[in-house]
Amino acid sequence: QRAVLEAVDELNRDLRGDILIFLSGEREIRETTDSLKKHHPSQYDILPLYAKLSVSEQERVFNPKGGKLRIVLATNVAETSLTVPGIRGVIDTGHARISRYSHRSKIQRLPIERVSQSSANQRAGRCGRVAEGICIRLYSREDYEARPAFTEPEILRTNLSAVILQMAVLNLGDIENFPFIEPPDEKMIRDGKTMLHEVNALDKAGKLTEVGKQLAKFPTDPKLARMLIAAGEEGCLHELAIIVAGLSIQDPREKPADKMPQADAKHALFRHPESDFLTLLNLWNLYEEQKKHLSNSKLRKFCQDNFLSYLRMREWYDSHAQIMQVVKGDLKLHPNTTPAGYENIHRALLAGLLSNIGFRHEQHEYLGAR
């Protein structure tokens, strides 16, 4: 953080303009925001920018008001996805959270890693678009030159179960023999197949099962799709379609750094005491009830007052509609019309989460099911 503060001071001496600082995540942005507010209490308008930020807070970045200079603290979302107007100075810490499948833990993670040379160049290109700009990298030239030229392709760092499933449906042959430009690692292929065996999408010979054909129809991860198939058997398809759609999108609950207690209090209104999954169901039911009676503008206000993202709630609805189209159209299944019980819902969920079960071991440690 000291290096960031010194870089801001240097840019302040060399140019008068807005500054964009690239940081690795939300926590780093909050900590740096606090430091900058102490270091520059009134000189700059200090604005965070990351994916989970509410729309109103993002609008402050793209629709500046007042004559103050701005310091925008952003994740790699500002590299290519979004263009922040009026930036004259960039400070690049050289790190980002990069989605990567962990062979050891069998989950998709977001570890902090050094960015590639191409990402560093993208960051530098964010300044000087309307006037001369300066980019300060908080790492050496030797460090830059030792970095990979490009970010590793996603197929080398993601779970391959969905890819393998679609290849099986399309009769493209074994993934090991497919002419990928960047062939995935054998461990990743093995993990992808293991997961498909786990959800009964492939048989012992590696052939596509009837369940696998059904899973491939859903616009979701195979694990989530497996929950829906089980829900049909458990009589809780109505509830699981809502929950799975909610798990397919980014969490619609918002928790601004300066209003966490207020957000927690509002979210407690629909929190289930025994299940995070049923909390999602409670939130859907609350929103659904409001949606029946409120206009779009009042529904937006309801979301704002309850620290919910209106856009993500709409995305949730769209995801649910796609799932129901497969359920009723392709699979000819009929959702339950009476509320399902706690046990039925969680049995259906477990069908897609077998490898996520933890066994309690000695000394309060947990072992994975695999």
VOBA-1610 file (N, C-alpha, C; in pm, whole numbers, padded with zeros to 5 digits, always signed):
BEGIN
Gln+00083-00121+00000Gln+00000+00000+00000Gln+00086+00126+00000Arg+00202+00120+00066Arg+00291+00235+00066Arg+00335+00267-00076Ala+00366+00163-00154Ala+00409+00184-00293Ala+00298+00250-00374Val+00173+00210-00349Val+00060+00272-00420Val+00049+00419-00384Leu+00060+00451-00255Leu+00051+00590-00211Leu+00162+00675-00272Glu+00283+00620-00277Glu+00396+00694-00336Glu+00375+00714-00486Ala+00318+00613-00553Ala+00291+00625-00696Ala+00185+00732-00724Val+00083+00739-00637Val-00019+00843-00651Val+00044+00981-00636Asp+00132+00996-00537Asp+00200+01124-00517Asp+00283+01162-00640Glu+00350+01063-00699Glu+00434+01089-00817Glu+00348+01132-00936Leu+00236+01064-00958Leu+00147+01103-01067Leu+00087+01241-01042Asn+00060+01271-00917Asn+00004+01401-00881Asn+00101+01514-00913Arg+00232+01485-00901Arg+00333+01586-00934Arg+00351+01602-01085Asp+00340+01490-01158Asp+00374+01491-01300Asp+00257+01523-01392Leu+00135+01502-01346Leu+00019+01533-01430Leu-00100+01564-01342Arg-00197+01633-01400Arg-00322+01659-01329Arg-00432+01584-01403Gly-00475+01473-01347Gly-00578+01395-01413Gly-00624+01279-01328Asp-00724+01209-01378Asp-00778+01094-01305Asp-00681+00976-01310Ile-00683+00895-01203Ile-00589+00784-01188Ile-00667+00653-01175Leu-00620+00549-01243Leu-00678+00415-01234Leu-00574+00322-01171Ile-00611+00258-01060Ile-00520+00166-00990Ile-00574+00024-01004Phe-00491-00067-01054Phe-00531-00207-01067Phe-00487-00285-00944Leu-00585-00347-00877Leu-00559-00429-00758Leu-00618-00569-00780Ser-00582-00662-00692Ser-00618-00801-00717Ser-00760-00840-00675Gly-00822-00767-00582Gly-00954-00809-00536Gly-01024-00705-00452Glu-01146-00741-00410Glu-01231-00649-00334Glu-01167-00609-00202Arg-01109-00705-00131Arg-01048-00673-00002Arg-00933-00575-00017Glu-00848-00598-00118Glu-00736-00508-00142Glu-00785-00368-00179Ile-00896-00363-00253Ile-00953-00233-00291Ile-01002-00159-00167Arg-01069-00229-00076Arg-01119-00165+00046Arg-01004-00112+00131Glu-00900-00194+00149Glu-00786-00153+00233Glu-00714-00033+00172Thr-00694-00035+00041Thr-00626+00076-00026Thr-00712+00201-00025Thr-00844+00183-00037Thr-00935+00298-00028Thr-00921+00368+00106Asp-00917+00291+00214Asp-00900+00349+00348Asp-00768+00426+00359Ser-00660+00368+00306Ser-00529+00434+00312Ser-00528+00563+00232Leu-00589+00560+00114Leu-00592+00680+00030Leu-00676+00791+00092Lys-00785+00753+00158Lys-00869+00855+00222Lys-00796+00925+00336Lys-00708+00851+00403Lys-00627+00912+00509Lys-00516+00998+00449His-00459+00951+00339His-00345+01019+00276His-00390+01140+00194His-00506+01129+00129His-00562+01237+00047His-00706+01260+00091Pro-00728+01320+00208Pro-00863+01326+00265Pro-00967+01398+00180Ser-00928+01498+00102Ser-01029+01573+00028Ser-00989+01605-00116Gln-00866+01572-00152Gln-00816+01611-00283Gln-00881+01532-00397Tyr-00906+01404-00372Tyr-00958+01315-00476Tyr-01094+01257-00438Asp-01172+01224-00541Asp-01291+01142-00523Asp-01246+00997-00545Ile-01247+00916-00440Ile-01191+00780-00446Ile-01304+00680-00469Leu-01297+00607-00581Leu-01408+00523-00626Leu-01364+00379-00650Pro-01429+00281-00587Pro-01399+00140-00615Pro-01471+00093-00742Leu-01416-00012-00806Leu-01481-00070-00923Leu-01447-00219-00929Tyr-01550-00302-00900Tyr-01533-00447-00910Tyr-01669-00509-00941Ala-01670-00636-00976Ala-01789-00700-01033Ala-01910-00697-00941Lys-01889-00714-00809Lys-02002-00725-00717Lys-02059-00590-00674Leu-02000-00482-00724Leu-02045-00349-00686Leu-02186-00323-00739Ser-02266-00251-00663Ser-02402-00220-00708Ser-02397-00128-00829Val-02506-00126-00906Val-02513-00046-01027Val-02495+00102-00996Ser-02558+00149-00887Ser-02548+00291-00852Ser-02405+00330-00820Glu-02330+00239-00754Glu-02191+00269-00722Glu-02104+00264-00847Gln-02135+00175-00941Gln-02060+00172-01067Gln-02086+00297-01149Glu-02207+00348-01143Glu-02241+00468-01220Glu-02159+00589-01178Arg-02115+00592-01052Arg-02031+00702-01005Arg-01898+00705-01080Val-01852+00588-01125Val-01725+00580-01200Val-01745+00630-01342Phe-01855+00591-01405Phe-01875+00620-01547Phe-01950+00751-01572Asn-02011+00806-01469Asn-02079+00935-01482Asn-02031+01029-01372Pro-01906+01077-01385Pro-01849+01161-01279Pro-01925+01293-01264Lys-01940+01334-01138Lys-02006+01461-01108Lys-01913+01546-01022Gly-01919+01677-01041Gly-01833+01764-00963Gly-01697+01780-01030Gly-01618+01872-00978Gly-01490+01903-01041Gly-01371+01831-00983Lys-01393+01740-00888Lys-01281+01672-00823Lys-01213+01573-00916Leu-01081+01558-00898Leu-01009+01452-00967Leu-01047+01318-00903Arg-01038+01211-00982Arg-01080+01080-00933Arg-00963+00983-00925Ile-00970+00896-00825Ile-00885+00777-00821Ile-00979+00657-00824Val-00971+00578-00930Val-01055+00459-00945Val-00972+00336-00911Leu-01018+00259-00814Leu-00948+00136-00773Leu-01025+00017-00830Ala-00962-00057-00920Ala-01035-00160-00995Ala-00963-00294-00996Thr-01043-00399-01017Thr-00987-00532-01043Thr-00959-00541-01193Asn-00924-00660-01241Asn-00896-00674-01385Asn-01021-00660-01471Val-01138-00633-01409Val-01259-00606-01487Val-01240-00481-01573Ala-01148-00390-01531Ala-01124-00266-01606Ala-01015-00282-01712Glu-00963-00404-01728Glu-00861-00428-01832Glu-00922-00421-01970Thr-01027-00499-01991Thr-01088-00507-02125Thr-01240-00495-02121Ser-01304-00541-02012Ser-01451-00546-02008Ser-01513-00407-02001Leu-01451-00319-01927Leu-01504-00185-01905Leu-01397-00081-01935Thr-01437+00030-01993Thr-01344+00140-02018Thr-01382+00258-01929Val-01291+00296-01841Val-01315+00408-01751Val-01274+00535-01824Pro-01366+00631-01841Pro-01333+00751-01919Pro-01240+00846-01845Gly-01158+00919-01922Gly-01080+01030-01868Gly-00957+00993-01789Ile-00908+00870-01799Ile-00793+00828-01719Ile-00663+00882-01780Arg-00579+00946-01698Arg-00449+00996-01744Arg-00334+00920-01682Gly-00357+00857-01566Gly-00251+00783-01499Gly-00298+00644-01458Val-00211+00544-01476Val-00241+00406-01434Val-00133+00359-01338Ile-00176+00294-01230Ile-00083+00229-01137Ile-00115+00080-01141Asp-00017+00000-01181Asp-00038-00144-01198Asp+00040-00220-01091Thr-00032-00288-01001Thr+00034-00368-00898Thr+00085-00501-00954Gly+00036-00538-01072Gly+00087-00658-01138Gly+00024-00789-01098His-00087-00782-01023His-00152-00905-00978His-00302-00903-01010Ala-00360-01022-01016Ala-00505-01035-01039Ala-00550-01171-00987Arg-00680-01181-00961Arg-00738-01312-00928Arg-00776-01379-01059Ile-00721-01498-01082Ile-00744-01569-01207Ile-00812-01703-01178Ser-00925-01725-01242Ser-01001-01849-01220Ser-00917-01969-01262Arg-00904-02065-01168Arg-00820-02182-01194Arg-00876-02302-01118Tyr-00889-02413-01188Tyr-00935-02537-01125Tyr-00821-02599-01046Ser-00850-02635-00921Ser-00750-02698-00835Ser-00764-02849-00842His-00661-02915-00893His-00663-03062-00901His-00668-03123-00761Arg-00607-03056-00664Arg-00600-03110-00528Arg-00735-03101-00457Ser-00797-02982-00459Ser-00923-02962-00387Ser-01047-02992-00472Lys-01028-03009-00604Lys-01136-03042-00698Lys-01240-02930-00709Ile-01199-02807-00689Ile-01292-02694-00703Ile-01227-02585-00788Gln-01312-02499-00845Gln-01263-02384-00920Gln-01231-02274-00820Arg-01108-02223-00823Arg-01063-02123-00726Arg-01029-01993-00797Leu-01004-01889-00716Leu-00961-01759-00769Leu-00833-01715-00697Pro-00722-01785-00720Pro-00598-01745-00653Pro-00542-01615-00711Ile-00465-01542-00629Ile-00398-01421-00676Ile-00270-01463-00749Glu-00255-01418-00873Glu-00139-01453-00954Glu-00083-01329-01024Arg+00041-01340-01070Arg+00100-01234-01150Arg+00032-01231-01287Val+00002-01112-01336Val-00061-01101-01467Val+00043-01120-01576Ser-00002-01157-01695Ser+00087-01178-01808Ser+00132-01044-01867Gln+00227-01050-01959Gln+00272-00928-02027Gln+00159-00864-02106Ser+00077-00946-02172Ser-00034-00889-02251Ser-00134-00817-02162Ser-00162-00873-02043Ser-00253-00807-01949Ser-00192-00677-01898Ala-00061-00680-01869Ala+00007-00558-01824Ala+00000-00450-01931Asn+00015-00489-02057Asn+00007-00392-02166Asn-00135-00338-02183Gln-00235-00425-02162Gln-00375-00380-02166Gln-00399-00275-02059Arg-00344-00299-01940Arg-00361-00205-01830Arg-00297-00070-01863Ala-00176-00076-01917Ala-00108+00049-01954Ala-00188+00126-02058Gly-00256+00053-02146Gly-00334+00118-02251Gly-00461+00185-02204Arg-00496+00170-02077Arg-00616+00235-02023Arg-00597+00385-02005Cys-00472+00432-02003Cys-00447+00576-01982Cys-00401+00640-02113Gly-00409+00771-02118Gly-00360+00845-02233Gly-00446+00836-02356Arg-00574+00805-02340Arg-00661+00793-02457Arg-00708+00929-02507Val-00720+01025-02417Val-00765+01159-02457Val-00655+01262-02444Ala-00546+01227-02375Ala-00429+01315-02360Ala-00312+01226-02320Glu-00194+01285-02313Glu-00077+01205-02274Glu-00099+01143-02137Gly-00052+01019-02120Gly-00071+00951-01993Gly+00056+00886-01944Ile+00052+00842-01818Ile+00167+00776-01755Ile+00118+00649-01687Cys+00193+00539-01705Cys+00165+00414-01634Cys+00283+00382-01544Ile+00256+00362-01416Ile+00360+00322-01320Ile+00335+00177-01282Arg+00432+00091-01310Arg+00423-00049-01272Arg+00500-00071-01142Leu+00436-00134-01046Leu+00498-00155-00915Leu+00577-00285-00913Tyr+00649-00309-01021Tyr+00738-00425-01032Tyr+00845-00390-01135Ser+00955-00462-01133Ser+01071-00427-01215Ser+01055-00471-01360Arg+01141-00416-01446Arg+01143-00457-01586Arg+01179-00606-01598Glu+01272-00650-01511Glu+01311-00791-01512Glu+01192-00881-01478Asp+01112-00835-01380Asp+00991-00910-01342Asp+00895-00917-01460Tyr+00875-00803-01527Tyr+00786-00798-01644Tyr+00833-00895-01752Glu+00962-00893-01782Glu+01015-00975-01891Glu+01014-01124-01857Ala+01009-01156-01727Ala+01004-01297-01685Ala+00862-01353-01686Arg+00763-01268-01705Arg+00623-01312-01705Arg+00587-01376-01839Pro+00487-01466-01839Pro+00443-01525-01967Pro+00387-01417-02059Ala+00401-01438-02188Ala+00355-01338-02285Ala+00204-01320-02281Phe+00131-01430-02260Phe-00015-01423-02260Phe-00071-01501-02141Thr-00193-01466-02102Thr-00262-01541-01997Thr-00292-01682-02046Glu-00273-01779-01960Glu-00295-01918-01997Glu-00438-01938-02047Pro-00459-02010-02159Pro-00595-02032-02211Pro-00685-02097-02106Glu-00813-02061-02110Glu-00906-02107-02007Glu-00919-02259-02004Ile-00905-02324-02119Ile-00922-02470-02122Ile-00812-02541-02042Leu-00701-02472-02014Leu-00593-02531-01935Leu-00610-02508-01786Arg-00712-02429-01748Arg-00726-02395-01606Arg-00871-02402-01558Thr-00953-02480-01627Thr-01092-02490-01586Thr-01136-02636-01578Asn-01243-02662-01505Asn-01299-02797-01497Asn-01353-02837-01635Leu-01318-02955-01680Leu-01350-02996-01817Leu-01475-03083-01828Ser-01547-03103-01719Ser-01661-03196-01722Ser-01766-03155-01826Ala-01799-03025-01833Ala-01900-02980-01929Ala-01851-02997-02073Val-01721-02973-02095Val-01663-02990-02229Val-01669-03136-02271Ile-01629-03226-02181Ile-01629-03370-02211Ile-01772-03419-02237Leu-01868-03369-02158Leu-02007-03410-02176Leu-02059-03369-02313Gln-02034-03244-02353Gln-02082-03198-02483Gln-02013-03272-02598Met-01884-03305-02580Met-01813-03382-02682Met-01875-03521-02698Ala-01917-03580-02586Ala-01980-03712-02591Ala-02115-03705-02664Val-02192-03600-02636Val-02322-03582-02701Val-02306-03565-02853Leu-02201-03493-02893Leu-02177-03464-03034Leu-02096-03572-03106Asn-02064-03680-03032Asn-01986-03791-03090Asn-01853-03745-03151Leu-01781-03664-03075Leu-01652-03612-03123Leu-01535-03700-03083Gly-01562-03813-03021Gly-01455-03904-02983Gly-01393-03868-02850Asp-01289-03941-02813Asp-01221-03917-02685Asp-01154-03781-02685Ile-01164-03713-02572Ile-01104-03581-02559Ile-00952-03588-02573Glu-00893-03701-02534Glu-00747-03716-02544Glu-00698-03707-02689Asn-00784-03745-02783Asn-00744-03748-02924Asn-00792-03627-03003Phe-00864-03535-02937Phe-00918-03419-03008Phe-00805-03320-03037Pro-00801-03262-03158Pro-00690-03172-03195Pro-00704-03031-03139Phe-00697-03018-03006Phe-00701-02885-02944Phe-00578-02804-02984Ile-00594-02673-02996Ile-00478-02585-03018Ile-00387-02591-02897Glu-00448-02592-02779Glu-00375-02606-02652Glu-00432-02728-02580Pro-00376-02846-02595Pro-00432-02967-02531Pro-00433-02956-02379Pro-00545-02988-02314Pro-00551-02982-02167Pro-00467-03092-02103Asp-00432-03070-01977Asp-00350-03164-01902Asp-00427-03293-01874Glu-00355-03405-01867Glu-00418-03535-01842Glu-00492-03539-01709Lys-00436-03472-01607Lys-00501-03469-01475Lys-00637-03400-01484Met-00644-03292-01562Met-00770-03218-01577Met-00874-03304-01649Ile-00829-03376-01750Ile-00919-03466-01823Ile-00971-03575-01730Arg-00880-03632-01652Arg-00918-03740-01559Arg-01018-03689-01456Asp-00996-03570-01402Asp-01090-03513-01304Asp-01226-03487-01367Gly-01227-03436-01491Gly-01353-03411-01559Gly-01433-03538-01579Lys-01365-03645-01619Lys-01434-03774-01638Lys-01482-03832-01505Thr-01399-03817-01401Thr-01438-03867-01269Thr-01566-03800-01222Met-01575-03669-01244Met-01695-03597-01203Met-01818-03644-01282Leu-01801-03672-01410Leu-01913-03720-01491Leu-01956-03861-01450His-01860-03945-01409His-01896-04076-01353His-01974-04057-01223Glu-01931-03959-01144Glu-01994-03933-01014Glu-02141-03897-01028Val-02174-03820-01132Val-02314-03779-01152Val-02388-03873-01247Asn-02324-03988-01277Asn-02384-04092-01360Asn-02409-04047-01504Ala-02324-03956-01554Ala-02336-03912-01693Ala-02262-04007-01787Leu-02159-04074-01734Leu-02083-04173-01812Leu-02088-04307-01741Asp-02090-04416-01818Asp-02085-04548-01754Asp-01940-04591-01733Lys-01919-04712-01686Lys-01783-04759-01654Lys-01694-04762-01778Ala-01754-04782-01893Ala-01677-04787-02018Ala-01653-04647-02076Gly-01704-04544-02007Gly-01687-04408-02055Gly-01789-04365-02158Lys-01896-04444-02175Lys-02000-04412-02272Lys-02109-04326-02207Leu-02173-04244-02289Leu-02278-04155-02241Leu-02400-04235-02196Thr-02451-04204-02077Thr-02570-04271-02024Thr-02695-04190-02058Glu-02811-04246-02028Glu-02936-04171-02048Glu-02939-04048-01959Val-02888-04062-01836Val-02879-03946-01746Val-02789-03840-01808Gly-02676-03882-01866Gly-02584-03789-01930Gly-02650-03711-02042Lys-02733-03779-02121Lys-02804-03711-02230Lys-02899-03604-02175Gln-02963-03635-02061Gln-03051-03537-01998Gln-02971-03418-01943Leu-02858-03448-01877Leu-02776-03341-01819Leu-02728-03243-01926Ala-02694-03296-02043Ala-02639-03213-02150Ala-02739-03112-02205Lys-02867-03133-02181Lys-02970-03042-02230Lys-02978-02913-02148Phe-02930-02918-02023Phe-02942-02801-01935Phe-02830-02700-01960Pro-02862-02570-01951Pro-02760-02466-01972Pro-02681-02438-01843Thr-02645-02544-01771Thr-02578-02529-01642Thr-02463-02629-01631Asp-02384-02614-01526Asp-02281-02710-01493Asp-02344-02848-01472Pro-02277-02958-01513Pro-02335-03092-01496Pro-02376-03125-01352Lys-02301-03074-01254Lys-02338-03100-01114Lys-02474-03039-01082Leu-02495-02916-01128Leu-02623-02850-01102Leu-02736-02919-01178Ala-02706-02960-01301Ala-02807-03032-01380Ala-02846-03163-01313Arg-02748-03230-01250Arg-02777-03358-01181Arg-02874-03336-01066Met-02864-03222-00999Met-02957-03189-00891Met-03100-03183-00944Leu-03116-03129-01065Leu-03249-03114-01123Leu-03310-03250-01158Ile-03228-03340-01210Ile-03278-03475-01241Ile-03323-03544-01112Ala-03241-03531-01007Ala-03276-03591-00878Ala-03401-03526-00819Ala-03418-03396-00845Ala-03535-03325-00792Ala-03664-03380-00850Gly-03659-03423-00977Gly-03777-03484-01037Gly-03816-03611-00964Glu-03716-03687-00917Glu-03742-03811-00844Glu-03787-03783-00700Glu-03738-03672-00644Glu-03769-03639-00504Glu-03894-03554-00489Gly-03954-03513-00600Gly-04075-03431-00592Gly-04050-03289-00545Cys-03934-03232-00584Cys-03903-03095-00542Cys-03845-03015-00658Leu-03892-03043-00778Leu-03838-02978-00898Leu-03866-02828-00899His-03980-02788-00846His-04013-02645-00839His-03907-02570-00758Glu-03874-02622-00641Glu-03776-02555-00554Glu-03634-02561-00612Leu-03597-02678-00667Leu-03460-02694-00718Leu-03434-02610-00841Ala-03534-02590-00925Ala-03515-02504-01043Ala-03479-02362-00999Ile-03542-02316-00893Ile-03512-02182-00839Ile-03372-02179-00779Ile-03339-02278-00697Ile-03210-02282-00629Ile-03096-02296-00729Val-03110-02387-00825Val-03004-02408-00925Val-02984-02283-01010Ala-03093-02217-01048Ala-03080-02092-01124Ala-03005-01988-01041Gly-03032-01984-00910Gly-02963-01891-00821Gly-02815-01922-00807Leu-02781-02052-00807Leu-02641-02093-00797Leu-02565-02070-00928Ser-02638-02050-01037Ser-02575-02033-01168Ser-02531-01889-01194Ile-02576-01797-01111Ile-02542-01656-01132Ile-02460-01604-01015Gln-02412-01482-01030Gln-02342-01417-00920Gln-02442-01379-00812Asp-02402-01393-00687Asp-02490-01365-00573Asp-02555-01228-00587Pro-02689-01220-00587Pro-02756-01091-00603Pro-02754-01004-00478Arg-02711-01061-00365Arg-02705-00982-00242Arg-02585-00889-00245Glu-02608-00763-00210Glu-02501-00663-00211Glu-02464-00624-00068Lys-02334-00605-00046Lys-02286-00566+00087Lys-02182-00455+00073Pro-02228-00330+00053Pro-02133-00219+00042Pro-02044-00209+00166Ala-01919-00177+00145Ala-01822-00175+00255Ala-01865-00081+00368Asp-01930+00030+00332Asp-01967+00129+00434Asp-02107+00106+00491Lys-02176+00000+00446Lys-02312-00025+00496Lys-02336-00173+00526Met-02233-00241+00572Met-02245-00385+00598Met-02350-00419+00704Pro-02354-00348+00818Pro-02455-00380+00920Pro-02598-00365+00867Gln-02621-00256+00789Gln-02755-00235+00733Gln-02792-00345+00633Ala-02693-00385+00550Ala-02718-00492+00452Ala-02747-00624+00523Asp-02669-00655+00627Asp-02691-00779+00702Asp-02830-00782+00764Ala-02875-00667+00814Ala-03007-00659+00877Ala-03118-00685+00775Lys-03104-00629+00656Lys-03205-00652+00551Lys-03203-00797+00502His-03083-00851+00486His-03071-00989+00437His-03121-01090+00540Ala-03119-01052+00667Ala-03169-01142+00772Ala-03318-01169+00758Leu-03389-01082+00685Leu-03534-01099+00668Leu-03568-01227+00592Phe-03477-01273+00506Phe-03505-01395+00429Phe-03403-01506+00457Arg-03319-01487+00555Arg-03218-01590+00586Arg-03283-01710+00654His-03252-01829+00605His-03302-01953+00666His-03203-01996+00774Pro-03250-02035+00892Pro-03158-02068+01002Pro-03077-02195+00981Glu-03119-02282+00889Glu-03053-02412+00876Glu-02993-02439+00738Ser-03018-02354+00640Ser-02973-02387+00505Ser-02950-02263+00420Asp-02829-02252+00363Asp-02800-02144+00269Asp-02883-02161+00141Phe-02910-02286+00105Phe-02989-02312-00016Phe-03133-02263+00001Leu-03189-02286+00120Leu-03326-02240+00145Leu-03331-02089+00164Thr-03219-02029+00199Thr-03211-01882+00201Thr-03234-01828+00061Leu-03173-01892-00039Leu-03196-01851-00178Leu-03344-01865-00215Leu-03405-01973-00172Leu-03547-01995-00201Leu-03633-01888-00134Asn-03600-01854-00009Asn-03674-01748+00061Asn-03661-01614-00010Leu-03540-01584-00059Leu-03518-01458-00131Leu-03602-01455-00258Trp-03604-01564-00332Trp-03685-01571-00454Trp-03832-01547-00422Asn-03883-01613-00320Asn-04025-01599-00285Asn-04059-01457-00243Leu-03968-01393-00168Leu-03989-01254-00128Leu-03995-01163-00250Tyr-03899-01181-00341Tyr-03893-01098-00462Tyr-04014-01124-00551Glu-04052-01251-00563Glu-04166-01289-00646Glu-04294-01222-00596Glu-04311-01216-00465Glu-04429-01152-00406Glu-04432-01003-00438Gln-04315-00938-00429Gln-04307-00795-00460Gln-04330-00771-00609Lys-04280-00860-00691Lys-04289-00845-00837Lys-04434-00845-00885Lys-04520-00914-00812Lys-04662-00922-00850Lys-04732-00788-00835His-04686-00706-00741His-04761-00586-00704His-04691-00455-00741Leu-04561-00459-00770Leu-04486-00335-00790Leu-04454-00311-00937Ser-04448-00184-00974Ser-04400-00148-01108Ser-04249-00170-01113Asn-04192-00163-01233Asn-04047-00185-01247Asn-03966-00085-01166Ser-04010+00040-01167Ser-03936+00143-01093Ser-03944+00118-00942Lys-04061+00075-00894Lys-04074+00046-00750Lys-04001-00082-00713Leu-03994-00175-00807Leu-03920-00299-00782Leu-03770-00269-00771Arg-03722-00178-00854Arg-03582-00134-00844Arg-03556-00072-00707Lys-03652+00010-00663Lys-03639+00076-00533Lys-03639-00027-00420Phe-03724-00129-00433Phe-03727-00238-00334Phe-03590-00305-00326Cys-03532-00335-00441Cys-03399-00399-00444Cys-03294-00309-00380Gln-03299-00182-00414Gln-03202-00087-00358Gln-03215-00079-00206Asp-03338-00072-00157Asp-03361-00061-00013Asp-03319-00188+00062Asn-03322-00302-00007Asn-03291-00430+00058Asn-03155-00485+00018Phe-03072-00399-00042Phe-02935-00435-00079Phe-02932-00559-00169Leu-03012-00550-00276Leu-03016-00654-00378Leu-02986-00591-00514Ser-02921-00666-00600Ser-02894-00618-00735Ser-03015-00649-00824Tyr-03079-00543-00873Tyr-03195-00561-00960Tyr-03157-00637-01087Leu-03040-00605-01144Leu-02998-00670-01268Leu-02969-00819-01246Arg-02910-00853-01130Arg-02881-00994-01104Arg-03008-01072-01072Met-03106-01005-01012Met-03235-01071-00990Met-03302-01102-01125Arg-03291-01009-01218Arg-03345-01034-01352Arg-03269-01147-01421Glu-03138-01152-01401Glu-03056-01260-01457Glu-03099-01395-01397Trp-03130-01393-01269Trp-03180-01513-01201Trp-03309-01561-01267Tyr-03400-01467-01294Tyr-03526-01501-01360Tyr-03502-01559-01498Asp-03408-01500-01573Asp-03377-01550-01708Asp-03320-01692-01702Ser-03230-01715-01607Ser-03170-01848-01590Ser-03278-01951-01554His-03370-01911-01465His-03480-01999-01424His-03569-02033-01544Ala-03596-01933-01627Ala-03681-01955-01745Ala-03617-02055-01841Gln-03485-02046-01859Gln-03413-02140-01947Gln-03420-02282-01891Ile-03403-02294-01760Ile-03410-02426-01696Ile-03549-02486-01712Met-03651-02405-01688Met-03789-02455-01698Met-03825-02493-01841Gln-03765-02426-01937Gln-03789-02461-02077Gln-03739-02602-02106Val-03623-02638-02050Val-03570-02774-02066Val-03655-02874-01989Val-03690-02837-01865Val-03767-02927-01778Val-03900-02963-01842Lys-03974-02862-01887Lys-04108-02887-01940Lys-04107-02924-02088Gly-04016-02861-02164Gly-04015-02883-02309Gly-03939-03007-02350Asp-03809-03013-02319Asp-03725-03124-02365Asp-03747-03252-02286Leu-03758-03239-02153Leu-03765-03359-02068Leu-03908-03398-02031Lys-04005-03309-02060Lys-04146-03338-02031Lys-04170-03372-01884Leu-04099-03303-01796Leu-04116-03324-01652Leu-04218-03225-01598His-04279-03259-01485His-04382-03174-01426His-04339-03132-01286Pro-04311-03002-01265Pro-04272-02956-01132Pro-04384-02979-01031Asn-04345-03000-00907Asn-04443-03022-00799Asn-04525-02897-00774Thr-04649-02915-00736Thr-04738-02801-00709Thr-04759-02780-00559Thr-04715-02875-00477Thr-04720-02857-00331Thr-04578-02843-00280Pro-04557-02763-00174Pro-04420-02738-00125Pro-04349-02867-00084Ala-04222-02877-00122Ala-04141-02994-00088Ala-04078-02975+00049Gly-04043-03086+00114Gly-03983-03082+00247Gly-03833-03060+00244Tyr-03779-03026+00359Tyr-03636-03000+00376Tyr-03552-03119+00328Glu-03588-03240+00371Glu-03509-03359+00338Glu-03508-03386+00188Asn-03624-03373+00123Asn-03631-03398-00022Asn-03541-03301-00098Ile-03549-03175-00061Ile-03469-03072-00129Ile-03320-03100-00114His-03277-03135+00007His-03135-03154+00031His-03084-03288-00023Arg-03170-03387-00032Arg-03129-03512-00099Arg-03103-03486-00247Ala-03189-03406-00308Ala-03170-03371-00450Ala-03041-03291-00469Leu-03014-03199-00379Leu-02890-03120-00386Leu-02767-03209-00375Leu-02772-03305-00284Leu-02658-03394-00261Leu-02623-03478-00384Ala-02721-03504-00469Ala-02695-03584-00589Ala-02589-03519-00679Gly-02579-03388-00671Gly-02479-03317-00751Gly-02358-03273-00672Leu-02354-03308-00543Leu-02247-03258-00456Leu-02175-03370-00381Leu-02173-03489-00438Leu-02114-03603-00367Leu-01968-03579-00331Ser-01891-03522-00422Ser-01748-03500-00394Ser-01725-03379-00305Asn-01831-03304-00275Asn-01817-03187-00187Asn-01850-03220-00042Ile-01886-03344-00015Ile-01915-03384+00123Ile-01785-03391+00202Gly-01785-03335+00323Gly-01668-03341+00409Gly-01691-03434+00527Phe-01592-03518+00557Phe-01599-03608+00672Phe-01519-03547+00786Arg-01583-03534+00901Arg-01513-03478+01016Arg-01409-03578+01068His-01286-03531+01081His-01175-03614+01126His-01134-03567+01265Glu-01027-03623+01316Glu-00979-03582+01448Glu-00929-03437+01444Gln-00926-03375+01561Gln-00875-03239+01579Gln-00948-03139+01488His-01077-03159+01474His-01163-03065+01402His-01121-03044+01256Glu-01062-03145+01195Glu-01027-03139+01054Glu-01132-03214+00972Tyr-01141-03176+00845Tyr-01238-03240+00757Tyr-01165-03301+00637Leu-01208-03419+00598Leu-01152-03487+00482Leu-01256-03491+00371Gly-01211-03473+00246Gly-01302-03478+00133Gly-01350-03620+00108Ala-01462-03630+00038Ala-01522-03762+00013Ala-01437-03846-00082Arg-01360-03780-00169Arg-01278-03856-00265Arg-01156-03913-00195
//
